[in-house]
């Protein structure tokens, strides 16, 4: 098992893991916007240096991914994804630890994310490794739907 930074040509791998992980959100009232992302949109974001991505590889198969960007004082991550059949085995926690180390190595003071309030299992995961809720926001989707979210942070 290893974690590595994704290259632009890995966009299809990042996308594949993300789609597998976010499929469970397809039929909720307001599906995750992750489900409408494409390989090309991820490729463009990576090639334009708008964000970076990591891949968790096990037996030469990508089973986890996350997208992130370095801000002035923090690392912000999104789309933390683990293939459903690999959940509960520490993959997400290992990726979070990797992101925290990466943030420290790049002089960042904290690591941040934004989580839907309707995903309490994700909030619980982040709290279990030391993240705390530091704010709330209602995100208005293009169709006018409102999604309640929390901001979470942890010192890097």
N, C-alpha and C positions, 0 to 999 in steps of 0.2 A: 504494500500500500504506500502511496505517496501523494503529496499535494504539489502541484506546480502551477505557475502562472500560465494562463491560456494565451495562445498566440491568435492572431487574427484568423488564421486558417482552422482554428479549433472552434469557431463560432457554432458550427453544426453540433459539436459535442456538448457545448454549454447549453444550447437550445434544447437538445434531446433530453438531457437530464432535467432541465427546468420544466419542460412539458410533462414529463413523467411525474414529477413531484407535484406540480400544480393542477394536474387533472382532477384531483378531488374537489377543487374549487369551481369546476366548470358549471355545476348545476345549483350553486347557491344563488340567493336573490341578486347579488351583484358580483358576478364572476371577477376573478383577479385579472387585471390588465396584462399580466404575464402571459396569459393564454392567447393574446392577440399579437404577441411579439413574433418576429420571424427570424430565420437565420440571417437574412440580409440586414435586418435592423440591428442585430447584435454585432454582426461583422462591421457595420458602419460605425457603431459606437466604439468598438475596440480600435478600429483603424484611425478614427478621428481623435483618439486618446481622450474621449469623454469619460471613459471608465476602463477598469481592468476587470479581469475575471480569474478565478482559480478553478482548477479541476482536481477532484479527489479521484485517484485512479486505484483500482483494486484488481489484481490479476489482469492487467492491461485493459480493463473496462472502466469507463468513467461512471461513477455511482453518486458523485456529489459535485456541486458547483455553487459558486456565489459570485456576485458582481460587486464591485466596490470602486470608490474613488477617494483620493486623498484631497482633503480640504486644508485650509490654513492650519488648523490645530487638531484636526480629527480625521479619522478614516470613517467613511460612511459606507455601509454595505446594504445590499438588497438582494432579493431573489435567492436567498439561501435555500438550496435544493438538495434533497436526498431522495434517491429512487425509493419508492414505497417498500419494496421487498428488503431493503437494507436499513430501514429505520430501527431505532432502538438498540443500535450497536455502537453508539458513540461517534458516528461519522460527523454529525452536525457539531458536536462539541469539539471534535478535533479540528474542524474547519474554523470554528470560532477562535480557538487557541492560535491557529496559524495566522488568522487575521490580526489578532492582538499583537503577536510577535512582529508581524510585518509593519503594523502601525508604529510600534516602539522603534524599530529599525529605521523608520523614516521620520523620526522626531515628532510623532503625533502624541498628544496628551490623552486622547480618549477615542473610543470607538462608539459609533452611533448607528441606530437603525430606526425604522418606522414600521409598526406592526398593526394590522387590523385588530380592533377590539373583539371582533367575531372569531378570532383565532386564538383562544385562550391557551391552547396547547403550545403555541409558539411563544407567547408571553411567559409561560411557565418555564419553558426551556431556557430562555434568556435569563430569567431571574435565577435559575438554578446554577448559573455560572457567574453570577455577580452583577448582572445588568439591573438597572433601576429605571423606573418610569420617570421621565423628566418633563413631560408635557403631553398635551392632547391636541388633536386637530381633526376637523371634519373635512375630508377631501371630497370635492364635488366633481363627479365624473362628467365627461362630455355630454352624456344623456341626461344630466341633471340629478342622477342618483347620488346620495350622500353616503360616504363610508367613514365611520368613526375609527380613528387610529390613535395610537400612543407613540410617542418618541421614547426610545430607551437608550441608555448610555452606560458605559463602563470605562473606568480609567484604563489606559493602555498599559 
